[in-house]
Amino acid sequence: MVDKETRREILVGVGSVGLFVAVLLWVGATYGNGGLTQTGALAIVAAIVFFVLLMTGVGYWMAQQY
């Protein structure tokens, strides 16, 4: 049986990755007309930076929970 804290960590992690994938899909749908434009490439880089900062914040928040 998985305890409450582990379930919360799994859900937060999966939710964060799901948000990242959703942002990538949105960027692809918005800027991917026959190929990725320069603006789309910058949007992908911004999405990656956002994901790294998000996961850093999530990790810090989780570490403070114990």
C-alpha distances in whole Angstrom, upper triangle without the diagonal:
4,6,10,12,10,10,14,15,14,16,19,19,19,21,24,24,24,27,29,29,30,33,34,34,36,39,39,40,42,44,44,47,48,46,45,48,48,47,44,43,43,41,38,39,38,35,34,35,33,30,31,31,29,26,28,28,24,23,26,24,21,22,24,21,20
4,7,8,6,7,10,11,10,12,15,15,16,18,20,21,21,24,25,26,27,30,31,32,34,36,36,37,40,41,41,44,45,44,42,45,45,43,41,40,40,37,35,36,35,32,31,32,30,27,27,28,25,22,24,24,20,20,22,20,17,19,20,17,17
4,6,6,6,9,10,11,12,15,16,17,18,20,21,22,24,26,27,28,30,32,33,34,36,37,39,40,42,42,46,47,45,43,46,46,44,41,41,40,38,36,36,35,32,31,32,30,27,27,27,24,22,23,23,19,18,20,18,15,16,18,14,14
4,6,5,6,9,10,11,12,14,15,16,18,20,21,22,24,26,27,29,30,31,33,35,36,37,38,40,41,44,46,44,42,44,44,42,40,39,39,36,34,35,33,30,30,30,28,25,25,25,22,20,22,20,17,17,18,16,13,15,16,12,12
4,5,5,6,9,10,11,12,14,15,16,18,20,21,23,24,25,27,29,30,31,33,35,36,37,39,39,43,44,43,40,42,42,40,38,37,36,34,32,32,31,28,27,27,25,22,22,22,19,17,18,17,14,13,15,13,9,11,12,9,9
4,5,5,6,9,10,11,12,14,15,17,18,20,21,22,24,26,27,28,30,32,33,34,36,37,38,41,42,40,38,41,40,39,36,36,35,33,31,31,30,27,26,26,24,21,21,22,19,16,18,18,14,13,16,14,11,12,14,12,12
4,5,5,6,9,10,10,12,14,15,16,18,20,21,22,24,26,26,28,30,31,32,34,36,36,39,41,39,37,39,40,38,35,35,35,32,30,30,29,26,25,26,24,21,22,22,19,17,19,18,14,15,17,15,12,15,16,14,14
4,5,5,6,8,10,10,12,14,15,16,18,20,21,22,24,25,27,28,30,31,32,34,35,38,40,38,36,38,38,36,33,33,33,30,28,29,27,24,24,24,21,19,20,19,16,15,16,15,11,12,14,12,9,12,14,11,13
4,6,5,6,8,10,11,12,14,15,17,18,20,21,23,24,26,27,29,30,31,33,33,37,38,36,34,36,36,34,32,31,30,28,26,26,25,22,21,21,19,16,17,17,14,12,14,13,9,9,12,10,7,10,12,11,12
4,6,5,6,8,10,11,12,14,15,16,18,20,21,22,24,26,27,28,30,31,31,35,36,34,32,35,35,33,30,30,30,27,25,26,25,21,21,22,20,16,17,18,15,13,15,15,12,12,15,14,11,14,16,14,16
4,5,5,6,8,10,10,12,14,15,16,18,20,21,22,24,25,26,28,30,30,33,35,34,32,34,34,32,29,29,29,26,24,25,24,21,20,21,19,16,17,18,14,13,16,15,11,13,16,14,12,15,17,15,17
4,6,5,6,9,10,10,12,14,15,16,18,20,21,23,24,26,27,28,29,33,34,33,30,32,32,30,27,27,27,24,22,23,21,18,18,18,16,13,14,14,11,10,12,11,8,10,12,11,9,13,14,13,15
4,5,5,6,8,10,11,12,14,15,17,18,20,21,23,24,26,27,27,31,32,30,28,30,30,28,26,25,25,22,20,21,20,16,16,17,15,11,12,13,10,8,11,11,8,9,13,12,10,13,16,15,17
4,5,5,6,9,10,10,12,14,15,16,18,20,21,22,24,25,26,29,30,29,27,29,29,28,25,25,25,22,20,21,20,17,16,18,16,12,14,16,12,11,14,15,11,13,16,15,14,17,19,18,20
4,6,5,6,9,10,10,12,14,15,16,18,20,21,22,24,25,28,30,28,26,28,28,26,24,24,24,21,19,20,19,15,16,17,14,12,14,15,11,11,14,14,11,13,16,15,14,17,19,18,20
4,5,5,6,9,10,11,13,14,15,17,18,20,21,22,23,27,28,27,24,26,26,24,21,21,21,18,16,17,15,12,12,13,11,8,10,11,7,7,11,11,8,11,14,13,13,16,18,17,20
4,5,5,6,9,10,11,12,14,15,16,18,20,21,21,25,26,24,22,24,24,23,20,20,20,17,15,16,15,12,11,13,11,8,10,12,10,9,13,13,11,13,16,16,16,18,21,20,23
4,5,5,6,9,10,10,12,14,15,16,18,20,20,23,25,24,22,24,25,23,20,20,20,17,15,17,16,13,13,15,13,10,14,15,12,12,16,16,14,16,19,18,18,21,23,22,25
4,5,5,6,9,10,10,12,14,15,16,18,19,22,24,23,20,22,23,20,18,18,18,15,14,15,14,10,11,13,10,9,12,13,10,11,15,14,13,16,18,17,18,21,22,22,25
4,5,5,6,9,10,11,12,14,15,16,17,21,22,20,18,20,20,18,15,15,15,12,10,12,11,7,8,10,8,6,10,11,9,10,14,14,13,16,18,18,19,21,23,23,26
4,5,5,6,9,10,10,12,14,15,15,19,20,18,17,19,20,18,15,15,16,13,11,13,13,9,10,13,12,10,13,15,13,13,17,18,17,19,21,21,21,24,26,26,29
4,5,5,6,9,10,10,12,14,15,18,20,19,17,19,20,18,15,16,16,13,12,15,14,10,12,15,13,11,15,16,14,15,19,19,18,20,23,22,23,26,27,27,30
4,5,5,6,9,10,10,12,13,16,19,17,15,16,17,15,12,13,13,9,9,11,10,7,10,12,10,10,13,14,13,14,18,18,17,20,22,22,23,26,27,27,30
4,5,5,6,9,10,10,11,14,16,14,12,14,15,13,10,11,12,9,7,10,10,7,9,12,11,10,14,16,15,16,19,20,19,21,24,24,25,27,29,30,32
4,5,5,6,8,10,10,13,15,14,12,15,16,15,11,13,14,11,10,14,14,11,13,16,15,14,17,19,18,19,22,23,22,24,27,27,27,30,32,32,34
4,5,5,6,8,9,12,15,14,12,14,16,13,10,13,13,10,10,13,13,10,13,16,14,14,18,19,18,19,22,23,22,25,27,27,28,31,32,32,35
4,5,5,6,7,11,13,12,9,10,12,10,6,9,10,7,7,11,10,9,12,14,13,14,17,18,18,20,22,23,23,25,27,28,29,31,33,33,36
4,6,5,5,8,10,9,7,10,12,11,7,10,12,9,9,12,13,11,13,16,16,16,19,21,20,22,25,25,25,27,30,30,31,33,35,36,38
4,6,6,8,10,11,10,12,14,13,10,13,14,12,12,16,16,14,17,19,18,19,22,23,22,24,27,27,27,30,32,32,33,35,37,37,40
4,6,8,11,11,10,10,12,10,8,11,13,10,11,15,14,13,16,19,18,19,22,23,22,24,27,27,27,30,32,32,33,36,37,38,41
4,6,9,8,6,6,9,7,5,8,10,9,10,13,13,13,16,18,18,19,22,23,23,25,27,28,28,31,33,33,34,37,38,39,42
4,6,5,5,7,10,10,7,10,12,11,11,14,16,15,17,20,20,20,23,25,24,26,29,30,30,32,34,35,35,38,40,40,43
4,5,7,8,12,12,10,12,15,14,15,18,19,18,21,23,23,24,27,28,28,30,32,33,33,36,38,38,39,42,43,44,47
4,7,9,13,14,12,13,17,16,16,19,21,20,22,25,25,25,28,30,30,31,34,35,35,37,39,40,41,43,45,46,48
4,6,10,11,9,10,14,14,13,16,18,18,19,22,23,23,25,27,27,29,31,32,33,34,37,38,38,41,43,43,46
4,7,8,6,6,10,10,10,12,14,14,16,18,19,20,22,24,24,26,28,29,30,31,34,35,36,38,40,41,43
4,5,5,6,9,10,10,12,14,15,17,18,20,21,23,24,25,27,29,30,31,33,35,36,37,39,41,42,44
4,5,5,6,9,10,11,12,14,15,17,18,20,21,23,24,26,27,29,30,32,33,34,36,38,39,41,43
4,5,5,6,9,10,10,12,14,15,16,18,20,21,22,24,26,27,28,30,31,32,34,36,37,39,41
4,5,5,6,9,10,10,12,14,15,16,18,20,20,22,24,25,26,28,30,31,32,34,36,37,40
4,5,5,6,9,10,11,12,14,15,17,19,20,21,23,24,25,27,29,30,31,33,35,36,39
4,5,5,6,9,10,11,12,14,15,16,18,20,21,22,24,26,27,28,30,31,33,35,37
4,5,5,6,9,10,10,12,14,15,16,18,20,21,22,24,25,26,28,30,31,33,35
4,5,5,6,9,10,10,12,14,15,16,18,20,21,22,24,25,26,28,30,31,34
4,5,5,6,9,10,11,12,14,15,17,18,20,21,23,24,26,27,29,30,33
4,5,5,6,9,10,10,12,14,15,16,18,20,21,22,24,26,27,29,31
4,5,5,6,9,10,10,12,14,15,16,18,20,21,22,24,26,27,29
4,5,5,6,9,10,11,12,14,15,16,18,20,21,22,24,26,28
4,5,5,6,8,10,11,12,14,15,17,18,20,21,23,25,27
4,6,5,6,9,10,10,12,14,15,16,18,20,21,23,25
4,5,5,6,8,10,10,12,14,15,16,18,20,21,24
4,5,5,6,9,10,10,12,14,15,16,18,20,22
4,6,5,6,9,10,10,12,14,15,17,19,21
4,5,5,6,9,10,10,12,14,15,17,19
4,5,5,6,8,10,10,12,14,15,18
4,5,5,6,9,10,11,12,15,17
4,5,5,6,9,10,11,13,15
4,5,5,6,9,10,11,14
4,5,5,6,9,10,12
4,5,5,6,9,11
4,5,5,7,10
4,5,5,8
4,5,6
4,6
4
